[in-house]
Amino acid sequence: MAKWLNKRVVLCFVALVLICMNRACAQQEDVYDYEWYIQPAQREEGKAYLSFWCDNAPVKVTHAPDHQDMPYFWDIYYQYEESNGVAFKVERVTEVFFNEKNEVRDVYVSTGAGCSRFCRSITIQAGEMGGTNIIRPVSSDTGFGVAVSGTDANGNELTFGFYVPLSQEIQKNYTLSDVTKTTAKEEGKAYMALVPTENPAPLLKNAEPFDGGNGWFYGFEMSNQSDVAFFPDELIEVGFYNGHMSWKTTYSAAQLTEWGAPAVYEQNVAWTMTGGMPEQDVSGIGYLLNGTDANGNELEFTTYIELERK
């Protein structure tokens, strides 16, 4: 994963489906208990440090009726950043699922080149951000944990952990009509125009950013085309395949501001949101921008970007 354009984590790996992995792995030294996962590692001077977060925690169930083999699942999208200024080489990624008693249920381990699913170049550079997602069929699981082990540029052997709670609640299933609806411009209300940079976004073939494979870069500009200030609350990103929602990620206003977006959109103030991913089963990306204007009106604005396919 690379940190590209507007400091956003823009590369989403093809999801790994974890169904029922080797329980015998539970004896490995890097399979920790629940208490270990919920305690962040200690930050030390001169050592790499991975910070983790999941914007959608606790992760709700996605219902995709067109996926006959897996109509109900969790899409666990978590992100990380090296935040202590020291590069870190990933050597082992251990992912576990916990049952209702907070006991380790299933384990999946990646080592060596297999860690490229977690970070594209194996080494996470100083200050680099990244992210990945796991697809898990719904069960009685209550949480997901990941332990990332490796060696930093100063020779320190380190392990970082992160825990994501899982919910049994079914999240809203967005449709194409939700992201293609238009919001009328009204007197006394802010009006945000969300205009795609390219639509459809072209499929890039044999592209270096995708390790010589195919993929897309896409984005849109959001600008206030009224004289009423707009205060964003969140930006919802929804991936679609063949007209149905495949995944959803919510970005808070604070996170957008960290990437360089304005906290307040005055008249004609604009910012461009960008993204990218290797070729996979996605046919379009929808966005819903929610917020409140200076007159107290709660507003939502949308856009949809088609992805060119072969």
C-alpha positions in Angstrom: 0.0 0.0 0.0 1.3 3.4 -0.9 0.5 6.9 0.4 -0.7 8.7 -2.7 -2.6 11.9 -3.5 -4.0 14.0 -0.7 -2.3 11.6 1.8 -5.2 9.3 1.5 -4.8 5.5 1.7 -5.9 4.9 -1.9 -5.0 1.4 -2.8 -7.4 -1.3 -1.7 -6.2 -4.9 -2.1 -8.5 -7.6 -3.3 -10.2 -8.9 -0.3 -9.1 -12.1 1.3 -11.9 -14.4 2.4 -11.2 -16.1 5.7 -13.7 -18.9 6.4 -12.3 -21.5 8.7 -8.5 -21.7 9.1 -6.1 -24.0 10.9 -7.1 -24.2 14.6 -3.8 -26.0 15.3 -2.0 -22.7 14.7 -3.3 -21.5 18.1 -0.1 -22.9 19.6 2.1 -20.5 17.7 4.0 -18.0 19.7 2.5 -15.0 17.9 -1.1 -16.0 18.5 -2.0 -13.9 21.5 -5.1 -13.7 23.6 -7.8 -11.1 23.6 -6.3 -9.0 26.3 -3.0 -8.6 24.3 -4.9 -7.4 21.2 -6.8 -4.6 22.9 -3.6 -3.2 24.5 -1.6 -1.0 22.1 2.2 -1.6 21.9 4.5 0.8 23.7 6.0 3.5 21.6 9.8 3.8 22.0 12.3 6.3 20.6 14.3 5.0 17.7 11.9 2.1 17.0 9.3 1.8 14.3 5.7 2.1 15.5 2.5 1.0 13.6 -0.7 2.8 14.5 -4.0 1.1 13.5 -7.5 2.2 13.0 -10.8 1.0 11.6 -13.3 3.7 10.7 -16.3 1.4 10.7 -15.8 -0.3 14.1 -17.7 -2.2 15.3 -18.0 -3.7 11.8 -21.6 -4.4 10.8 -22.8 -7.2 8.6 -23.1 -6.6 4.8 -26.0 -8.2 3.1 -25.4 -8.9 -0.6 -28.3 -11.0 -1.8 -26.7 -11.4 -5.3 -23.7 -13.2 -3.7 -25.4 -16.6 -3.5 -22.4 -18.3 -2.0 -22.0 -15.6 0.8 -25.0 -13.3 1.1 -24.1 -12.2 4.6 -20.5 -11.2 5.6 -18.3 -8.8 7.4 -16.0 -6.5 5.3 -13.3 -5.6 7.8 -11.3 -2.7 6.3 -8.5 -1.6 8.7 -5.7 0.9 8.1 -2.2 1.5 9.6 0.6 4.1 9.6 4.2 3.9 10.6 4.2 6.9 12.9 7.6 7.0 14.6 9.8 7.8 11.6 11.5 4.4 11.2 10.9 1.9 8.4 9.6 -1.5 9.3 10.0 -4.8 7.3 7.0 -7.0 7.7 7.9 -10.7 8.1 4.8 -12.3 9.6 1.1 -11.3 9.7 -1.2 -13.4 12.0 -4.9 -12.8 11.7 -7.3 -14.4 14.3 -11.0 -14.4 15.0 -12.5 -14.5 18.4 -15.7 -16.3 19.6 -18.3 -15.0 22.0 -16.1 -15.9 25.0 -13.2 -13.9 23.5 -11.3 -17.1 22.8 -9.3 -17.6 19.6 -11.4 -19.4 17.1 -9.6 -19.4 13.7 -6.1 -18.4 12.7 -4.6 -17.4 9.4 -0.8 -16.8 9.0 1.1 -15.1 6.2 4.9 -15.1 6.1 7.6 -13.8 3.7 6.3 -12.8 0.3 2.8 -13.7 1.5 2.8 -10.5 3.6 2.5 -8.5 0.3 -1.3 -8.8 0.8 -0.9 -6.7 3.9 1.7 -4.3 2.5 2.7 -4.2 -1.2 6.4 -3.8 -0.9 6.9 -5.8 2.4 8.7 -2.9 3.9 6.5 -0.1 5.4 8.5 3.1 4.9 8.8 5.8 7.6 5.5 7.7 7.8 3.8 5.4 5.2 0.1 4.7 5.4 -1.7 1.6 4.2 -4.7 -0.6 4.6 -6.3 -3.9 3.7 -9.6 -5.7 4.1 -10.8 -9.1 5.1 -14.1 -10.7 4.0 -15.5 -13.0 6.7 -18.8 -15.0 6.4 -21.1 -14.1 9.3 -20.9 -16.5 12.3 -20.9 -16.2 16.0 -17.6 -14.4 15.9 -17.3 -11.2 18.0 -13.9 -9.8 17.0 -10.9 -9.8 14.6 -7.3 -9.4 15.6 -4.2 -8.9 13.6 -0.6 -9.2 14.8 2.2 -7.8 12.6 5.7 -8.9 13.3 9.0 -7.9 11.7 12.2 -6.0 12.0 12.7 -2.2 11.8 15.5 -0.3 10.0 17.4 -0.1 13.3 17.4 -3.9 13.8 14.6 -4.0 16.4 12.3 -7.1 16.3 8.8 -5.8 16.9 5.2 -7.0 17.0 2.2 -4.7 16.8 -1.4 -5.8 17.4 -4.9 -4.4 16.6 -8.4 -5.6 17.5 -11.7 -4.9 15.6 -15.1 -5.7 17.2 -17.7 -7.4 15.0 -21.4 -6.6 15.2 -24.4 -8.8 14.3 -26.3 -5.8 13.1 -26.9 -5.5 9.3 -25.7 -2.2 7.9 -27.7 -0.1 5.4 -27.4 -1.7 1.9 -26.8 1.3 -0.4 -28.2 1.2 -3.9 -27.1 2.9 -7.1 -30.1 5.3 -6.6 -28.7 6.4 -3.3 -25.4 7.6 -4.9 -26.9 8.9 -8.2 -29.7 11.0 -6.8 -29.4 14.8 -7.2 -29.8 17.4 -4.5 -31.6 20.6 -5.8 -29.9 23.9 -5.2 -32.1 26.0 -2.8 -32.0 29.6 -1.6 -30.5 29.8 1.9 -28.8 26.4 1.8 -25.3 25.4 1.0 -24.8 23.5 -2.3 -21.8 21.2 -2.8 -21.0 20.0 -6.3 -19.3 16.7 -6.5 -17.8 16.3 -10.0 -15.7 13.2 -11.1 -12.3 13.9 -12.5 -12.9 11.2 -15.1 -16.1 9.3 -15.7 -15.7 6.5 -16.4 -12.2 6.2 -14.8 -10.0 4.4 -17.3 -8.5 1.0 -16.7 -4.7 1.3 -16.6 -3.0 -1.8 -18.0 0.4 -3.2 -17.0 0.7 -0.2 -14.6 3.8 0.1 -12.3 1.7 1.3 -9.3 -0.2 -2.1 -9.5 3.0 -4.2 -9.7 2.6 -4.4 -13.5 -1.0 -5.4 -13.3 -4.2 -3.5 -14.1 -6.0 -1.0 -12.0 -7.8 2.3 -11.7 -7.2 5.7 -10.3 -10.3 7.8 -9.8 -11.5 10.9 -7.9 -13.8 13.9 -7.8 -13.7 17.5 -6.8 -16.1 18.8 -4.2 -16.8 22.5 -4.2 -19.2 24.9 -2.5 -21.2 26.7 -5.3 -23.3 28.7 -2.9 -22.8 31.7 -0.5 -23.7 29.5 2.5 -20.8 27.8 4.3 -20.8 24.0 4.5 -19.4 21.9 7.4 -18.8 18.2 6.4 -19.6 15.5 9.0 -18.6 12.4 7.0 -17.9 11.0 3.5 -19.3 7.6 2.8 -17.5 5.6 0.0 -19.5 2.6 -1.5 -18.1 0.1 -4.0 -20.6 -1.5 -6.4 -20.4 -4.5 -8.6 -23.1 -5.2 -11.2 -25.3 -2.6 -9.6 -25.1 -4.0 -6.1 -23.1 -2.8 -3.1 -19.9 -4.7 -2.4 -18.4 -2.7 0.4 -18.7 0.5 2.3 -16.2 2.8 4.1 -17.0 5.9 6.1 -14.4 8.7 6.5 -14.9 11.2 9.3 -14.6 15.0 8.8 -11.5 14.9 11.0 -9.9 12.2 8.8 -10.6 14.2 5.7 -9.0 17.3 7.3 -5.9 15.3 8.1 -5.6 14.5 4.3 -5.8 18.2 3.5 -9.5 18.8 3.1 -11.0 22.1 4.4 -12.9 21.9 7.7 -15.3 24.5 6.3 -16.3 25.0 2.7 -16.9 28.7 2.0 -18.2 29.8 -1.4 -16.0 28.5 -4.2 -13.7 26.5 -1.8 -12.9 23.2 -3.4 -10.9 20.0 -2.6 -10.3 16.8 -4.7 -10.7 13.3 -3.3 -8.7 10.6 -5.0 -8.5 6.9 -4.8 -7.2 3.8 -6.6 -7.2 0.0 -6.6 -6.0 -2.9 -8.6 -8.5 -4.5 -11.0 -11.1 -6.6 -9.1 -14.8 -7.2 -9.0 -15.8 -3.5 -8.7 -17.7 -1.7 -11.5 -18.2 1.7 -9.8 -17.5 3.9 -6.7 -20.2 6.0 -5.1 -19.8 8.8 -2.6 -22.2 10.5 -0.2 -21.1 13.7 1.5 -23.1 14.5 4.7 -22.9 17.7 6.7 -24.6 20.8 8.0 -24.5 24.3 6.5 -24.2 27.6 8.4 -28.0 27.9 8.6 -28.4 24.6 10.3 -29.6 22.6 7.3 -28.6 18.9 7.3 -27.6 18.1 3.7 -26.3 15.2 1.6 -24.6 15.4 -1.8 -23.6 12.5 -4.0 -21.6 11.4 -7.0 -20.9 8.1 -8.8 -17.8 7.1 -10.8 -18.0 4.2 -13.2 -14.8 2.1 -13.6 -13.8 1.1 -17.1 -13.6 -2.7 -17.5 -12.1 -4.9 -20.1 
